[in-house]
Amino acid sequence: MSDAAPTNASELAGIPIIPAVDQHHVKPNAPVIGKVHATYLCTTSRKAAGFVRHIEIDVSGTALENAWHAGQSFGVIPPGTQSNGNPHKLRLYSIAAPTGGETGDGTIITTTVKRVVDEHWDTHKLLEGVCSNYLCDLNVGDEVTLTGPVGKRFLLPENPADHDYIFIATGTGIAPFRSMIMDLIKLGMPSRTALLMGVPYESDLLYDQTLTGWAKEYEHFSYHTAVSRHLTSNQTKKLYVQDRLSENFDQFGPMLASERTLLYICGIAGMELGVFQILARLLEPEQLAQYLHLDPEIANDIDNWERRMIPKKIKKTKRVFLEVY
Ligand SMILES: Cc1cc2nc3c(=O)[nH]c(=O)nc-3n(C[C@H](O)[C@H](O)[C@H](O)COP(=O)(O)OP(=O)(O)OC[C@H]3O[C@@H](n4cnc5c(N)ncnc54)[C@H](O)[C@@H]3O)c2cc1C
């Protein structure tokens, strides 16, 4: 990890050993063809502000079969060309299936895709993101061109049971956590695992029923939601993920104080700043040092932190894992 603060073992306890996993089995110059196995909306309601699909792809018989670990991503090459005539570029999607896939035999890889829609900068006409809409339009049986897997750090540690986990997601950032939680479930959910999920509207919660079910079934797993644009039956104020961390500090505080705990953050680029600020406000300096190393210049000016200070002035330690896009 390039932006990790320099540490030594006595200074920082609980440093995880990250397994050395293979990546790039399938390179963009020799992609493989998968077939859509299932596709469905995974928001809580069709009235959600965004359209997000759970998409399962059969990769049996290809070099991607059984070739990924929870937390990695795969590449999709959409058909067609850009306006300059060049082929469309590859886009990455986090794997939402556990290691071994949806069916355990390595054949079904999954992701969670949000349709990107925008207004054209020049014409203000509707702009549909190329790859996300291509993927979400696919039907069962359709072919899709794939590469990967990609990722060697945003992974569960070598011995998952040696650690506890705080997973913080916004939107489709839930994908790698679905994958990791399913891996932990296969191990009998040996670790205290808290998932914190942030969305704009309650209807945008993803895999909500499944996650609620797991929280009931597994004593060590808890599921916390933060809805930022309206009040809900269990939320009397609008909350971002960092606000939920603060609201539920009676649960998160002891977890963060434990040497076993690792912090994973995935989703909307920029979300990490708010999380880092709340950690800096809530944790005692020696606890904070387990997760972040601050440039003394900014340590007492938390309100004025900006994203560009990461990673130069706000360095995460090896107990923090970040994937934002
Ligand atoms: C490691 C990693 C993991 C990821 N995992 C996921 C995942 O699990 N799920 C997921 O949904 N996404 C994921 N992404 C994001 C994904 O790779 C794509 O970036 C995303 O789907 C958008 O791609 P697109 O082709 O649909 O949009 P694009 O066509 O690439 O457009 C992207 C954006 O560009 C802007 N834009 C481009 N041209 C114009 C223009 N002329 N006028 C106005 N705006 C313009 C628009 O704002 C648009 O939103 C991940 C990214 C990374 C790096």
PDBQT file of the ligand as one rigid body, heavy atoms in Angstrom, charges set to zero:
ROOT
HETATM    1  C1  LIG A 401     -12.500  -0.622  -8.571  1.00  0.00    +0.000 C 
HETATM    2  C2  LIG A 401     -13.842  -0.177  -9.116  1.00  0.00    +0.000 A 
HETATM    3  C3  LIG A 401     -14.973  -0.887  -8.793  1.00  0.00    +0.000 A 
HETATM    4  C4  LIG A 401     -16.223  -0.478  -9.275  1.00  0.00    +0.000 A 
HETATM    5  N1  LIG A 401     -17.323  -1.188  -8.926  1.00  0.00    +0.000 NA
HETATM    6  C5  LIG A 401     -18.538  -0.815  -9.368  1.00  0.00    +0.000 A 
HETATM    7  C6  LIG A 401     -19.698  -1.569  -8.991  1.00  0.00    +0.000 A 
HETATM    8  O1  LIG A 401     -19.630  -2.582  -8.277  1.00  0.00    +0.000 OA
HETATM    9  N2  LIG A 401     -20.896  -1.128  -9.453  1.00  0.00    +0.000 N 
HETATM   10  C7  LIG A 401     -21.019  -0.012 -10.254  1.00  0.00    +0.000 A 
HETATM   11  O2  LIG A 401     -22.145   0.320 -10.656  1.00  0.00    +0.000 OA
HETATM   12  N3  LIG A 401     -19.923   0.699 -10.624  1.00  0.00    +0.000 NA
HETATM   13  C8  LIG A 401     -18.697   0.322 -10.225  1.00  0.00    +0.000 A 
HETATM   14  N4  LIG A 401     -17.588   1.040 -10.606  1.00  0.00    +0.000 N 
HETATM   15  C9  LIG A 401     -17.776   2.148 -11.557  1.00  0.00    +0.000 C 
HETATM   16  C10 LIG A 401     -17.776   1.613 -13.014  1.00  0.00    +0.000 C 
HETATM   17  O3  LIG A 401     -16.467   1.143 -13.341  1.00  0.00    +0.000 OA
HETATM   18  C11 LIG A 401     -18.159   2.668 -14.048  1.00  0.00    +0.000 C 
HETATM   19  O4  LIG A 401     -17.320   3.781 -13.881  1.00  0.00    +0.000 OA
HETATM   20  C12 LIG A 401     -19.611   3.105 -13.960  1.00  0.00    +0.000 C 
HETATM   21  O5  LIG A 401     -20.496   2.001 -14.162  1.00  0.00    +0.000 OA
HETATM   22  C13 LIG A 401     -19.911   4.156 -15.039  1.00  0.00    +0.000 C 
HETATM   23  O6  LIG A 401     -19.565   3.635 -16.277  1.00  0.00    +0.000 OA
HETATM   24  P1  LIG A 401     -20.448   3.935 -17.567  1.00  0.00    +0.000 P 
HETATM   25  O7  LIG A 401     -19.723   3.351 -18.738  1.00  0.00    +0.000 OA
HETATM   26  O8  LIG A 401     -21.870   3.546 -17.383  1.00  0.00    +0.000 OA
HETATM   27  O9  LIG A 401     -20.433   5.523 -17.629  1.00  0.00    +0.000 OA
HETATM   28  P2  LIG A 401     -19.547   6.420 -18.623  1.00  0.00    +0.000 P 
HETATM   29  O10 LIG A 401     -20.114   6.348 -20.000  1.00  0.00    +0.000 OA
HETATM   30  O11 LIG A 401     -18.127   6.051 -18.461  1.00  0.00    +0.000 OA
HETATM   31  O12 LIG A 401     -19.832   7.841 -18.020  1.00  0.00    +0.000 OA
HETATM   32  C14 LIG A 401     -19.372   8.109 -16.711  1.00  0.00    +0.000 C 
HETATM   33  C15 LIG A 401     -19.694   9.531 -16.325  1.00  0.00    +0.000 C 
HETATM   34  O13 LIG A 401     -19.020  10.423 -17.171  1.00  0.00    +0.000 OA
HETATM   35  C16 LIG A 401     -19.724  11.619 -17.253  1.00  0.00    +0.000 C 
HETATM   36  N5  LIG A 401     -19.700  12.048 -18.670  1.00  0.00    +0.000 N 
HETATM   37  C17 LIG A 401     -18.977  11.482 -19.649  1.00  0.00    +0.000 A 
HETATM   38  N6  LIG A 401     -19.153  12.152 -20.785  1.00  0.00    +0.000 NA
HETATM   39  C18 LIG A 401     -20.005  13.150 -20.529  1.00  0.00    +0.000 A 
HETATM   40  C19 LIG A 401     -20.576  14.180 -21.313  1.00  0.00    +0.000 A 
HETATM   41  N7  LIG A 401     -20.265  14.328 -22.597  1.00  0.00    +0.000 N 
HETATM   42  N8  LIG A 401     -21.433  15.022 -20.725  1.00  0.00    +0.000 NA
HETATM   43  C20 LIG A 401     -21.727  14.879 -19.434  1.00  0.00    +0.000 A 
HETATM   44  N9  LIG A 401     -21.203  13.934 -18.621  1.00  0.00    +0.000 NA
HETATM   45  C21 LIG A 401     -20.357  13.071 -19.169  1.00  0.00    +0.000 A 
HETATM   46  C22 LIG A 401     -21.100  11.354 -16.739  1.00  0.00    +0.000 C 
HETATM   47  O14 LIG A 401     -21.187  12.058 -15.526  1.00  0.00    +0.000 OA
HETATM   48  C23 LIG A 401     -21.153   9.912 -16.421  1.00  0.00    +0.000 C 
HETATM   49  O15 LIG A 401     -21.758   9.792 -15.159  1.00  0.00    +0.000 OA
HETATM   50  C24 LIG A 401     -16.337   0.660 -10.132  1.00  0.00    +0.000 A 
HETATM   51  C25 LIG A 401     -15.178   1.374 -10.458  1.00  0.00    +0.000 A 
HETATM   52  C26 LIG A 401     -13.946   0.973  -9.965  1.00  0.00    +0.000 A 
HETATM   53  C27 LIG A 401     -12.732   1.775 -10.334  1.00  0.00    +0.000 C 
ENDROOT
TORSDOF 0
